[in-house]
Amino acid sequence: MAYKHDYDKILTRLTIILSKLNDGEALSVKELAKEFNTSERTIQRDFNERLVSFPIYQEKKKWKMQDGFRVEKTKSLEDEIVLDIIEKITEGIGGKFSTKAHKLLSKIKNEDFNPIYTKLNIEDISDRLADIQVLEGAIKEKREVECWYDDERHPKYKTVLKPLKIVNFEGFWYLIALRGDTLKKYYLKNISTPKILERTFTTDSKIESLLENSISIWFQEDVEPFEVKLYADKAATKYFQRRPLPTQKIESLSEDGTMEFSVKITHEMEILPLVKYWIPHLHILEPEWVKEIMHEDLAIYLTNSSNLLR
């Protein structure tokens, strides 16, 4: 309970500070420390770590929002539609993230009514916003981070990471980072108390290409992509035409509405869960070894189901 109380105080304080900056105020660390009944060191950490990703700067011991970045009401119909969609996406995340996003969007929207509805199963990370601010700052500045991680299989341990991207796959949030020189994926909610270190690091554009071509969090680094060919019946074809997979290439499209297509992946688990989701409308054609894994999984499923029904 103590942790949650501390988090609530931090989130409330950061929200108020950003609101003041957005309203054009110049903020003093000393005055904010008195207002929030905390130390000047804590407020300075807010600016240097938790709010580092925002367009703010310090001038003559006062913190300000950069010109041209203040939030103003939109007058464009196109912008209104985009904001409506963003609002509905944040509602799908839920929790305090949704509440704070709604308050922020209300500052730039001209009306509260939203004619758009979405249903997105996105994990609520509103209890991690303070930590995410630290990670975002480290990613932008290319600085290493020290943090605790609990992978649910081993005792909680402290580690040093080179954070590259915060990503969302299938509704779940992850941190893509280098541990040493090895690319790793960390479940975001299992990361705690991140602290930015002084050490910096360099990266190349390879991670961007990996993410763009990946289907799920199972993508692998330093693995030559291989091609998987699939057959989609009429029901599945419509879906994969409307929402193509990364690297998807149509091999043939029949008059009966069926389709053969291929994708490139780096791990079989990028495609197997998707095929299982689409049973019986999607089938693996090649390579044979991936098809065999699929058949083995189905055989185990059918055997277990039969045993349960006895």
Backbone bond lengths (Angstrom), bond angles and torsions (degrees), N, CA, C in turn:
res aa  C-N    CA-C-N  psi(-1)  N-CA   C-N-CA  omega(-1)  CA-C   N-CA-C  phi
1 M - - - 1.460 - - 1.524 111.49 -
2 A 1.346 116.13 -35.75 1.458 119.20 -178.81 1.518 110.81 -63.10
3 Y 1.350 115.77 -38.90 1.469 118.67 -179.25 1.520 111.06 -64.04
4 K 1.354 115.38 -44.41 1.458 119.79 -178.84 1.527 110.13 -62.25
5 H 1.352 116.30 -40.26 1.462 119.93 179.55 1.528 110.15 -62.46
6 D 1.340 115.92 -44.25 1.470 119.97 178.49 1.521 110.85 -62.20
7 Y 1.339 116.18 -41.35 1.467 119.57 179.76 1.522 110.88 -62.86
8 D 1.340 116.41 -44.38 1.460 120.24 -179.84 1.522 110.81 -58.48
9 K 1.326 116.50 -41.48 1.470 120.28 179.63 1.528 110.91 -64.17
10 I 1.333 116.05 -42.69 1.467 120.37 179.93 1.526 110.53 -63.04
11 L 1.333 116.25 -48.25 1.465 120.58 -178.20 1.520 111.38 -61.86
12 T 1.337 116.68 -43.08 1.467 120.78 178.62 1.520 110.52 -62.69
13 R 1.335 116.45 -43.90 1.463 120.82 -178.90 1.532 111.39 -63.00
14 L 1.337 116.84 -45.42 1.462 120.65 -179.57 1.524 111.21 -64.13
15 T 1.326 116.70 -38.75 1.462 120.55 179.80 1.526 110.72 -64.06
16 I 1.334 116.35 -43.76 1.472 120.74 179.33 1.521 110.91 -64.93
17 I 1.331 116.31 -42.27 1.470 120.11 179.63 1.524 110.92 -61.32
18 L 1.343 116.67 -45.36 1.468 120.00 179.50 1.520 111.68 -64.94
19 S 1.324 116.76 -36.92 1.466 120.09 178.13 1.522 110.73 -63.68
20 K 1.326 116.58 -42.54 1.466 121.22 178.34 1.529 110.84 -62.65
21 L 1.344 116.06 -44.44 1.461 120.20 179.52 1.522 110.99 -63.26
22 N 1.321 115.60 -41.43 1.459 120.20 179.93 1.522 111.71 -64.92
23 D 1.342 116.76 -29.26 1.465 121.33 178.21 1.528 112.22 -80.85
24 G 1.339 116.48 2.36 1.454 120.62 175.31 1.510 114.71 92.89
25 E 1.326 118.66 8.98 1.459 120.98 -178.94 1.533 111.09 -76.60
26 A 1.329 115.56 148.02 1.458 122.29 171.72 1.519 106.71 -101.48
27 L 1.325 117.83 121.36 1.462 121.89 -168.75 1.521 112.77 -107.33
28 S 1.303 115.01 136.28 1.457 122.39 177.13 1.521 109.68 -99.63
29 V 1.322 116.36 135.01 1.460 120.96 178.38 1.529 110.51 -60.33
30 K 1.303 116.39 -41.76 1.463 121.76 -178.99 1.520 111.37 -63.04
31 E 1.323 116.89 -44.65 1.465 120.95 -178.70 1.528 110.99 -68.83
32 L 1.343 117.22 -38.18 1.459 120.15 178.47 1.522 111.18 -66.61
33 A 1.322 116.65 -37.16 1.465 120.45 178.62 1.525 110.39 -61.23
34 K 1.313 116.88 -39.91 1.466 120.63 177.66 1.521 110.58 -68.58
35 E 1.346 117.06 -42.65 1.463 121.29 -178.20 1.517 111.79 -61.49
36 F 1.331 116.80 -41.13 1.464 120.47 -176.12 1.523 112.93 -97.98
37 N 1.348 115.74 5.00 1.460 121.13 177.96 1.532 111.71 53.95
38 T 1.325 114.80 50.47 1.460 120.71 178.60 1.516 109.23 -139.08
39 S 1.311 118.50 -178.89 1.461 121.32 -176.86 1.530 111.76 -83.93
40 E 1.323 116.03 155.86 1.463 120.92 176.17 1.533 109.80 -63.54
41 R 1.325 116.25 -32.14 1.468 120.21 178.99 1.528 110.79 -62.97
42 T 1.347 117.05 -38.97 1.463 121.36 178.48 1.521 110.80 -65.26
43 I 1.328 117.08 -44.11 1.468 121.02 179.62 1.524 110.12 -64.91
44 Q 1.335 116.62 -40.60 1.458 119.97 179.00 1.523 110.19 -63.20
45 R 1.335 116.75 -35.71 1.466 120.94 177.15 1.528 110.49 -67.06
46 D 1.333 116.16 -35.48 1.464 119.25 175.62 1.522 110.60 -55.26
47 F 1.317 115.96 -48.28 1.474 120.49 -177.40 1.524 112.21 -72.43
48 N 1.318 117.13 -40.77 1.469 120.77 -174.00 1.523 114.02 -80.68
49 E 1.342 117.61 -24.18 1.463 120.38 -176.63 1.524 112.76 -122.67
50 R 1.316 117.43 -56.06 1.468 120.23 -172.77 1.522 113.12 -73.78
51 L 1.321 117.59 -29.91 1.471 120.56 -178.00 1.524 112.20 -111.65
52 V 1.332 115.93 15.98 1.458 119.76 -173.31 1.532 112.60 -64.52
53 S 1.343 118.02 -24.21 1.463 120.58 -177.85 1.528 113.29 -82.45
54 F 1.338 116.95 -5.70 1.463 119.86 -179.60 1.539 110.50 -91.17
55 P 1.339 117.79 154.13 1.473 121.64 -177.94 1.526 111.93 -77.20
56 I 1.331 116.48 67.87 1.460 121.49 -179.87 1.523 109.45 -120.02
57 Y 1.308 116.85 159.19 1.459 121.23 -179.49 1.521 109.34 -150.91
58 Q 1.329 115.86 162.70 1.459 121.30 -179.67 1.529 109.95 -110.30
59 E 1.315 115.23 132.18 1.461 121.49 179.91 1.521 108.73 -140.37
60 K 1.331 116.01 119.17 1.468 121.90 -179.57 1.529 111.47 53.66
61 K 1.347 115.06 47.22 1.463 123.77 177.30 1.527 113.47 65.83
62 K 1.330 116.59 17.17 1.461 121.15 177.21 1.533 108.89 -122.09
63 W 1.326 115.66 136.29 1.456 120.63 178.04 1.524 110.30 -93.24
64 K 1.350 116.11 134.85 1.458 121.58 -176.96 1.527 110.87 -135.52
65 M 1.334 115.77 160.51 1.465 121.74 172.44 1.525 108.39 -88.51
66 Q 1.330 117.64 135.95 1.458 120.53 -179.89 1.532 111.03 -62.89
67 D 1.315 115.76 144.06 1.462 120.88 178.41 1.529 109.97 -60.59
68 G 1.335 115.34 141.25 1.455 120.55 177.82 1.517 113.94 89.12
69 F 1.350 116.86 -2.66 1.456 119.52 -178.92 1.519 113.18 -112.01
70 R 1.309 117.30 -2.16 1.457 119.09 178.90 1.512 110.55 -69.75
71 V 1.304 115.80 145.92 1.450 121.74 -176.95 1.520 110.05 -80.87
72 E 1.307 116.97 126.45 1.452 122.00 -179.92 1.524 109.83 -127.74
73 K 1.315 116.25 159.61 1.467 121.44 178.72 1.519 110.25 -62.29
74 T 1.328 115.55 138.63 1.455 119.89 178.37 1.514 110.97 -89.85
75 K 1.305 116.41 147.39 1.459 121.21 178.50 1.525 111.26 -116.73
76 S 1.315 116.86 -2.93 1.455 121.36 -176.82 1.522 110.76 -90.25
77 L 1.339 117.55 131.36 1.457 121.98 177.45 1.530 110.20 -63.09
78 E 1.325 115.72 -39.37 1.468 120.12 178.86 1.521 110.42 -62.35
79 D 1.341 116.12 -42.44 1.465 120.19 178.20 1.526 111.02 -64.09
80 E 1.325 116.31 -38.19 1.466 121.02 178.82 1.531 110.62 -59.30
81 I 1.327 116.68 -43.83 1.455 121.03 -179.17 1.525 110.23 -64.35
82 V 1.337 116.48 -43.57 1.461 120.72 179.06 1.532 110.10 -60.77
83 L 1.338 116.23 -43.19 1.456 120.39 -179.95 1.526 111.53 -66.19
84 D 1.334 117.26 -36.12 1.461 120.86 176.62 1.520 110.75 -61.15
85 I 1.326 116.31 -42.88 1.465 121.02 -179.80 1.533 110.01 -65.89
86 I 1.338 116.72 -44.78 1.465 120.84 179.17 1.520 110.45 -59.37
87 E 1.336 116.17 -42.40 1.456 120.45 -179.42 1.526 111.30 -61.00
88 K 1.327 116.84 -42.21 1.457 120.27 -179.18 1.529 111.34 -69.43
89 I 1.319 116.74 -32.88 1.465 119.83 176.45 1.524 110.01 -64.57
90 T 1.329 116.84 -43.77 1.467 120.22 -179.88 1.527 111.16 -66.99
91 E 1.320 117.51 -31.00 1.460 119.95 175.98 1.525 110.37 -63.99
92 G 1.328 116.21 -33.14 1.462 120.38 178.29 1.514 112.13 -66.13
93 I 1.327 117.30 -27.46 1.462 121.06 177.59 1.522 110.28 -74.87
94 G 1.350 116.01 -39.23 1.451 121.23 175.25 1.515 113.94 79.29
95 G 1.351 114.85 -172.48 1.457 121.47 176.83 1.508 113.98 62.57
96 K 1.328 114.83 -157.31 1.467 120.73 -177.91 1.521 111.47 -67.21
97 F 1.327 116.52 -27.34 1.462 119.39 177.20 1.518 109.88 -57.74
98 S 1.326 116.06 -46.32 1.462 121.27 -179.98 1.516 110.90 -65.10
99 T 1.334 116.98 -43.34 1.466 120.93 -179.20 1.516 111.71 -62.16
100 K 1.327 116.26 -47.08 1.464 120.14 -179.02 1.531 110.77 -66.58
101 A 1.343 116.00 -39.66 1.467 119.31 179.37 1.523 110.74 -63.36
102 H 1.340 116.54 -40.14 1.471 120.24 179.70 1.522 110.72 -62.59
103 K 1.329 116.61 -41.90 1.470 120.03 179.47 1.531 110.82 -63.48
104 L 1.332 115.51 -41.07 1.460 119.27 -179.78 1.520 110.94 -67.60
105 L 1.338 116.24 -44.77 1.464 120.06 -179.15 1.527 111.48 -65.53
106 S 1.319 117.09 -30.64 1.459 119.95 179.54 1.526 111.87 -64.02
107 K 1.318 116.22 -21.72 1.459 120.00 178.47 1.525 112.24 -73.96
108 I 1.331 116.52 -23.63 1.468 119.08 -175.77 1.516 113.23 -114.54
109 K 1.354 116.06 -6.79 1.464 118.96 175.79 1.518 109.97 -93.80
110 N 1.327 115.47 147.83 1.458 119.74 -177.30 1.527 112.99 -86.50
111 E 1.340 118.02 -16.23 1.450 120.48 179.61 1.519 109.50 -150.73
112 D 1.334 116.52 158.27 1.449 121.35 -176.03 1.523 113.46 -85.34
113 F 1.331 117.20 -24.83 1.463 119.89 -176.41 1.526 110.76 -66.85
114 N 1.343 116.00 131.73 1.466 121.15 179.91 1.526 108.39 -124.01
115 P 1.343 117.78 112.90 1.466 120.56 -178.36 1.523 113.88 -80.55
116 I 1.324 117.63 0.08 1.466 122.07 -176.54 1.525 110.32 -102.56
117 Y 1.337 116.16 138.68 1.465 121.43 177.19 1.524 108.82 -127.41
118 T 1.320 116.99 135.62 1.463 121.31 176.02 1.520 109.30 -133.25
119 K 1.317 115.85 155.45 1.464 121.66 176.09 1.521 107.25 -129.05
120 L 1.332 116.17 96.06 1.456 121.21 -177.48 1.527 109.67 -118.34
121 N 1.317 116.16 129.21 1.461 120.60 178.37 1.522 109.55 -91.01
122 I 1.332 114.63 76.79 1.459 120.58 -179.00 1.520 109.17 -107.58
123 E 1.316 116.61 133.27 1.451 122.81 -176.87 1.525 111.39 -61.60
124 D 1.324 116.22 136.51 1.456 122.14 178.31 1.528 109.22 -77.59
125 I 1.322 117.37 118.12 1.467 121.87 179.14 1.521 111.02 -117.14
126 S 1.335 116.68 23.44 1.457 119.92 -177.63 1.526 112.59 -64.62
127 D 1.345 117.06 -21.38 1.460 119.64 177.54 1.525 112.40 -85.64
128 R 1.331 116.74 7.21 1.460 120.86 -179.59 1.544 112.18 -124.70
129 L 1.320 117.41 11.81 1.463 119.34 -174.13 1.529 112.97 -61.58
130 A 1.326 117.56 -39.38 1.468 119.92 179.86 1.530 110.89 -63.56
131 D 1.340 116.24 -43.52 1.471 119.81 178.36 1.525 111.26 -66.74
132 I 1.330 116.84 -37.27 1.464 120.53 179.63 1.517 110.78 -63.96
133 Q 1.340 116.67 -36.66 1.458 120.11 176.93 1.524 110.92 -59.33
134 V 1.328 116.11 -41.59 1.472 120.39 178.24 1.523 110.45 -64.46
135 L 1.330 116.78 -45.86 1.461 120.95 -178.82 1.526 111.33 -64.33
136 E 1.339 117.48 -40.68 1.468 120.83 177.66 1.521 110.93 -60.41
137 G 1.334 115.66 -43.70 1.462 119.19 178.83 1.512 112.17 -61.27
138 A 1.336 116.39 -41.62 1.467 120.49 179.59 1.520 111.19 -66.30
139 I 1.338 116.83 -38.09 1.469 120.67 178.92 1.520 110.40 -63.56
140 K 1.326 116.37 -45.88 1.468 120.53 -177.89 1.521 112.10 -66.88
141 E 1.332 115.96 -37.44 1.472 119.38 -178.13 1.523 112.28 -89.89
142 K 1.363 116.52 -3.19 1.471 121.74 -177.45 1.529 110.93 53.18
143 R 1.340 114.11 52.69 1.466 120.62 177.98 1.526 109.39 -117.26
144 E 1.309 115.92 145.85 1.456 120.94 -179.65 1.526 111.11 -68.74
145 V 1.326 114.81 157.50 1.460 121.47 -178.46 1.523 109.51 -129.83
146 E 1.307 115.09 136.66 1.454 120.98 171.76 1.522 107.76 -102.62
147 C 1.325 116.91 132.48 1.463 119.50 -178.11 1.520 110.61 -154.81
148 W 1.333 115.15 170.77 1.457 121.73 173.21 1.514 108.25 -100.52
149 Y 1.346 116.20 144.71 1.468 119.72 178.88 1.521 110.09 -137.62
150 D 1.331 114.85 136.05 1.460 122.19 177.37 1.522 107.68 -120.61
151 D 1.331 116.69 105.30 1.468 120.15 -176.25 1.517 112.58 -90.82
152 E 1.336 117.61 9.27 1.464 124.33 174.89 1.529 112.91 69.02
153 R 1.308 117.84 -1.17 1.462 121.59 177.72 1.521 111.67 -116.86
154 H 1.333 115.60 -22.22 1.456 120.99 -179.08 1.534 108.35 -131.59
155 P 1.330 117.09 161.31 1.472 119.62 177.09 1.535 110.55 -57.47
156 K 1.305 116.00 147.80 1.463 122.10 178.63 1.530 109.37 -55.02
157 Y 1.333 116.54 133.16 1.462 119.59 -176.87 1.524 111.37 -136.61
158 K 1.320 114.75 157.16 1.469 121.15 177.87 1.524 108.50 -93.21
159 T 1.316 116.69 140.82 1.457 120.76 -178.56 1.520 110.29 -146.91
160 V 1.308 115.59 162.48 1.472 122.51 176.34 1.522 107.80 -115.54
161 L 1.330 116.84 127.35 1.461 122.32 -175.30 1.520 111.50 -125.82
162 K 1.331 114.37 156.94 1.460 121.75 170.36 1.528 106.31 -108.26
163 P 1.327 118.00 94.35 1.471 120.78 -172.90 1.529 112.11 -71.42
164 L 1.344 115.76 133.55 1.468 120.95 -177.15 1.523 113.19 -111.57
165 K 1.338 117.53 -47.59 1.462 121.15 -176.61 1.519 110.07 -152.49
166 I 1.331 115.84 146.49 1.458 121.76 166.22 1.524 105.54 -100.64
167 V 1.339 117.46 123.24 1.461 120.58 -172.59 1.535 110.46 -128.85
168 N 1.310 114.87 160.26 1.462 120.67 175.67 1.526 108.68 -126.69
169 F 1.327 115.97 121.45 1.457 121.82 175.05 1.519 108.54 -122.37
170 E 1.339 115.40 125.44 1.459 121.82 176.25 1.529 112.06 53.98
171 G 1.339 115.85 33.71 1.458 120.95 175.83 1.512 115.28 91.03
172 F 1.339 118.42 -7.09 1.455 121.47 -178.66 1.534 110.53 -107.39
173 W 1.340 115.82 145.67 1.466 122.19 -175.33 1.523 111.32 -98.88
174 Y 1.334 115.75 137.58 1.457 122.22 -179.83 1.533 110.37 -136.96
175 L 1.321 114.92 156.35 1.460 121.50 169.37 1.521 107.62 -107.23
176 I 1.331 116.16 122.45 1.464 120.80 172.91 1.526 106.55 -92.07
177 A 1.324 116.82 124.37 1.460 120.44 -174.65 1.525 110.87 -149.38
178 L 1.305 114.64 161.37 1.457 121.00 172.58 1.515 108.80 -97.28
179 R 1.320 115.98 131.20 1.463 121.17 170.93 1.512 105.81 -112.30
180 G 1.315 114.93 103.69 1.461 119.08 -166.43 1.513 107.05 72.63
181 D 1.319 116.89 -119.84 1.467 121.44 176.39 1.525 111.95 -112.05
182 T 1.345 116.99 10.80 1.457 121.14 -176.51 1.526 110.95 -102.65
183 L 1.333 115.59 130.96 1.461 120.27 178.34 1.522 109.92 -75.01
184 K 1.327 116.35 128.23 1.462 122.06 -178.58 1.525 109.93 -129.73
185 K 1.352 115.06 158.42 1.465 121.21 174.31 1.515 107.96 -120.38
186 Y 1.321 116.48 129.11 1.449 121.81 -177.46 1.530 109.86 -121.45
187 Y 1.331 115.38 129.39 1.456 120.06 176.24 1.523 108.24 -65.05
188 L 1.323 116.19 121.07 1.470 121.57 -168.08 1.525 112.72 -58.51
189 K 1.334 117.44 -39.83 1.460 119.70 -176.48 1.530 113.16 -71.00
190 N 1.328 117.35 -11.52 1.466 120.39 177.64 1.525 112.23 -92.91
191 I 1.330 116.41 0.39 1.467 121.37 176.65 1.523 108.49 -93.98
192 S 1.325 117.32 134.27 1.466 120.11 179.00 1.517 111.31 -138.75
193 T 1.323 114.95 156.09 1.478 125.71 178.08 1.530 113.65 43.45
194 P 1.329 119.08 53.84 1.476 119.76 176.51 1.528 111.06 -67.44
195 K 1.310 115.51 141.87 1.465 121.97 -180.00 1.524 108.58 -133.41
196 I 1.326 116.08 125.14 1.465 120.32 -179.94 1.522 110.11 -73.21
197 L 1.325 115.74 131.53 1.459 121.90 178.13 1.529 110.58 -99.03
198 E 1.300 116.12 169.25 1.469 120.68 -179.26 1.526 111.74 -76.81
199 R 1.332 117.23 -26.36 1.461 120.58 -175.52 1.528 111.08 -66.77
200 T 1.316 115.78 134.84 1.461 121.58 177.61 1.526 109.63 -106.66
201 F 1.330 116.10 168.44 1.465 121.13 179.17 1.525 108.51 -147.33
202 T 1.320 115.62 165.75 1.463 120.89 179.03 1.531 108.79 -118.22
203 T 1.330 115.46 153.39 1.469 120.88 178.51 1.523 109.07 -137.03
204 D 1.331 115.37 166.89 1.459 119.51 173.22 1.527 108.59 -114.05
205 S 1.297 116.49 -176.57 1.468 121.03 -175.77 1.528 112.77 -84.19
206 K 1.324 117.64 3.59 1.464 121.13 -175.50 1.525 111.90 -60.90
207 I 1.332 117.45 -38.59 1.457 119.95 -178.08 1.520 111.03 -61.95
208 E 1.343 117.62 -35.77 1.464 120.80 178.92 1.532 110.26 -62.19
209 S 1.328 116.29 -43.70 1.455 120.95 179.40 1.527 111.17 -65.61
210 L 1.340 116.72 -40.13 1.455 120.86 178.28 1.522 111.37 -59.73
211 L 1.328 116.14 -45.47 1.461 120.63 -178.04 1.524 111.70 -68.51
212 E 1.320 116.39 -41.18 1.465 120.19 -178.75 1.528 111.57 -62.98
213 N 1.325 117.15 -34.64 1.461 120.90 -176.24 1.527 113.77 -96.07
214 S 1.323 117.52 0.99 1.464 120.54 -177.02 1.522 111.33 -86.29
215 I 1.324 115.60 149.97 1.460 122.00 177.35 1.525 110.30 -99.53
216 S 1.329 116.65 -33.50 1.462 120.91 -179.62 1.525 109.29 -148.84
217 I 1.332 115.54 -179.22 1.464 121.28 -178.58 1.524 111.99 -67.48
218 W 1.334 117.63 -6.85 1.468 121.71 -178.55 1.535 113.27 -78.13
219 F 1.325 118.58 -0.53 1.468 119.18 -177.74 1.525 110.60 -58.55
220 Q 1.337 115.82 150.13 1.462 121.96 -176.33 1.527 111.29 -120.54
221 E 1.321 115.20 144.78 1.459 121.26 174.62 1.525 108.95 -89.58
222 D 1.334 116.51 152.09 1.467 122.28 176.31 1.531 112.61 58.16
223 V 1.329 116.22 29.90 1.462 121.75 173.93 1.520 107.48 -121.96
224 E 1.320 116.56 128.08 1.458 120.72 -179.67 1.535 109.30 -66.44
225 P 1.333 118.52 122.13 1.474 120.17 179.39 1.526 110.99 -59.23
226 F 1.318 115.80 140.99 1.459 120.45 176.98 1.525 109.25 -122.43
227 E 1.318 115.00 157.05 1.465 121.14 -173.45 1.527 111.38 -93.59
228 V 1.322 115.22 136.26 1.458 122.07 173.31 1.523 107.78 -118.60
229 K 1.334 116.51 127.20 1.458 121.03 177.95 1.527 109.52 -101.13
230 L 1.340 115.43 137.90 1.456 120.75 -176.32 1.514 111.81 -131.82
231 Y 1.333 114.56 155.67 1.467 121.76 174.37 1.521 108.14 -115.73
232 A 1.317 116.67 130.07 1.464 122.21 178.65 1.525 109.28 -118.33
233 D 1.336 115.71 131.90 1.462 117.67 176.03 1.532 109.00 -77.91
234 K 1.324 116.75 -175.18 1.461 121.08 -173.41 1.527 112.45 -59.28
235 A 1.340 116.46 -40.72 1.465 120.47 -178.52 1.527 111.62 -65.43
236 A 1.342 117.13 -42.79 1.464 121.04 -178.15 1.525 111.98 -76.12
237 T 1.336 116.41 -32.48 1.465 120.48 -178.26 1.530 111.34 -57.81
238 K 1.319 116.63 -42.89 1.468 120.03 -179.93 1.526 111.25 -57.99
239 Y 1.345 115.20 -42.35 1.466 119.68 -178.50 1.523 111.16 -64.99
240 F 1.346 116.85 -48.67 1.465 119.83 -174.53 1.534 112.77 -75.55
241 Q 1.326 117.27 -13.95 1.461 119.93 170.09 1.523 110.61 -79.71
242 R 1.325 115.43 -37.62 1.466 119.33 179.65 1.526 111.74 -73.73
243 R 1.320 115.84 -37.08 1.464 120.57 -176.82 1.520 109.86 -131.76
244 P 1.329 117.43 78.69 1.467 120.92 -177.07 1.529 111.91 -63.84
245 L 1.319 115.73 147.56 1.454 121.40 174.37 1.531 109.64 -76.25
246 P 1.333 117.82 155.22 1.463 118.79 173.07 1.527 109.98 -55.12
247 T 1.299 117.53 138.71 1.479 126.36 -179.97 1.528 112.82 66.42
248 Q 1.347 118.49 9.14 1.466 120.32 -178.88 1.525 111.45 -63.62
249 K 1.340 115.25 134.70 1.458 121.64 179.02 1.531 108.99 -134.84
250 I 1.328 117.33 120.70 1.462 121.73 -179.83 1.523 109.43 -75.31
251 E 1.333 115.80 122.67 1.461 121.24 178.75 1.529 110.97 -88.14
252 S 1.347 116.30 -41.52 1.466 120.66 178.56 1.518 109.38 -157.72
253 L 1.337 115.19 146.58 1.460 122.08 179.32 1.519 107.18 -131.12
254 S 1.343 116.52 112.92 1.466 121.64 -173.98 1.524 111.83 -86.72
255 E 1.335 114.63 161.44 1.452 120.43 179.24 1.530 112.13 -65.74
256 D 1.334 117.55 -25.29 1.465 120.36 179.61 1.526 112.52 -80.12
257 G 1.354 117.51 2.89 1.451 121.23 176.58 1.506 115.06 92.43
258 T 1.331 118.17 -0.08 1.465 121.19 177.69 1.535 109.82 -86.05
259 M 1.327 115.37 163.41 1.452 119.03 -174.56 1.528 110.65 -147.45
260 E 1.316 115.97 144.20 1.454 122.26 167.56 1.519 107.62 -112.59
261 F 1.332 116.35 130.88 1.464 119.77 -178.95 1.524 109.92 -145.55
262 S 1.316 115.57 167.37 1.461 120.46 -178.37 1.524 110.09 -131.02
263 V 1.318 114.83 154.27 1.464 122.04 173.20 1.518 107.93 -137.56
264 K 1.318 116.47 156.73 1.460 121.23 175.99 1.522 109.05 -108.50
265 I 1.326 116.12 130.52 1.455 121.83 -178.44 1.524 109.56 -134.37
266 T 1.347 115.54 169.33 1.459 120.23 178.39 1.523 112.38 -115.79
267 H 1.356 116.38 -6.16 1.469 121.36 178.86 1.525 108.00 -152.41
268 E 1.337 115.81 138.19 1.467 119.25 -176.32 1.526 113.59 -59.40
269 M 1.362 116.44 -26.64 1.460 119.33 -179.28 1.530 112.94 -73.06
270 E 1.325 116.74 -5.86 1.464 118.96 172.70 1.525 110.86 -71.20
271 I 1.332 116.79 -28.00 1.464 119.64 -174.24 1.529 113.47 -112.92
272 L 1.339 118.92 -29.94 1.462 120.89 -175.01 1.536 113.68 -59.46
273 P 1.339 119.84 -47.15 1.478 118.59 179.26 1.527 112.28 -61.01
274 L 1.330 116.66 -33.91 1.462 120.03 -179.98 1.524 110.94 -67.75
275 V 1.329 116.93 -42.51 1.468 120.70 178.47 1.528 109.79 -63.98
276 K 1.337 116.85 -42.33 1.463 120.32 179.38 1.530 110.96 -62.07
277 Y 1.325 116.26 -37.61 1.464 120.49 178.71 1.526 111.10 -62.68
278 W 1.343 116.12 -34.81 1.457 120.95 -174.96 1.532 113.97 -94.90
279 I 1.332 118.63 5.41 1.474 119.94 175.83 1.532 109.29 -55.67
280 P 1.333 119.59 132.02 1.477 129.24 6.23 1.524 112.87 -102.37
281 H 1.320 117.92 25.33 1.463 121.01 -170.59 1.535 113.97 -94.16
282 L 1.326 117.55 -10.03 1.468 121.27 -176.77 1.518 109.16 -131.67
283 H 1.346 116.29 135.20 1.464 121.00 -176.37 1.533 110.40 -133.42
284 I 1.333 115.71 143.04 1.463 121.51 175.45 1.527 108.79 -85.01
285 L 1.321 117.01 128.64 1.465 122.45 177.50 1.527 110.98 -98.66
286 E 1.297 117.00 -45.68 1.466 123.36 -179.37 1.539 108.14 -149.69
287 P 1.361 115.89 153.99 1.464 129.74 -1.97 1.528 111.33 -78.58
288 E 1.289 115.42 163.78 1.461 121.77 -174.59 1.529 112.13 -62.76
289 W 1.347 116.54 -37.41 1.464 118.71 -175.85 1.528 112.41 -67.87
290 V 1.339 117.02 -32.24 1.468 119.94 176.27 1.526 109.50 -71.15
291 K 1.345 116.05 -39.53 1.463 120.34 177.32 1.529 110.61 -61.22
292 E 1.341 117.03 -39.31 1.456 121.03 -179.82 1.529 111.58 -65.31
293 I 1.335 117.05 -39.37 1.470 119.95 176.98 1.521 110.03 -60.98
294 M 1.325 115.56 -41.99 1.463 120.85 179.20 1.531 110.40 -61.46
295 H 1.331 117.36 -45.56 1.464 121.77 -179.36 1.526 111.27 -64.64
296 E 1.340 116.41 -38.84 1.465 120.46 179.02 1.526 110.72 -64.92
297 D 1.337 116.69 -42.50 1.471 120.48 178.73 1.527 110.75 -62.82
298 L 1.333 116.75 -41.70 1.462 120.33 179.51 1.526 111.40 -66.44
299 A 1.331 116.49 -38.23 1.467 120.57 179.33 1.527 110.29 -63.89
300 I 1.323 116.49 -43.02 1.475 120.89 178.25 1.528 109.96 -63.08
301 Y 1.335 116.28 -42.32 1.463 121.03 179.48 1.527 110.81 -60.94
302 L 1.321 116.91 -47.78 1.461 121.10 -178.07 1.531 111.49 -65.41
303 T 1.333 116.37 -39.10 1.463 120.31 177.91 1.523 111.03 -63.68
304 N 1.325 116.16 -47.24 1.469 120.30 -179.97 1.525 111.45 -64.05
305 S 1.331 116.21 -38.94 1.464 120.03 179.48 1.527 110.39 -64.59
306 S 1.334 116.66 -41.43 1.459 120.46 178.19 1.519 111.71 -62.85
307 N 1.337 115.95 -41.30 1.469 120.09 179.89 1.524 111.66 -64.67
308 L 1.316 116.86 -36.79 1.457 120.91 -179.44 1.528 111.95 -69.33
309 L 1.322 116.06 -29.52 1.469 120.59 -177.33 1.524 112.89 -83.08
310 R 1.322 117.67 -9.20 1.470 121.00 -178.46 1.532 111.00 -75.20
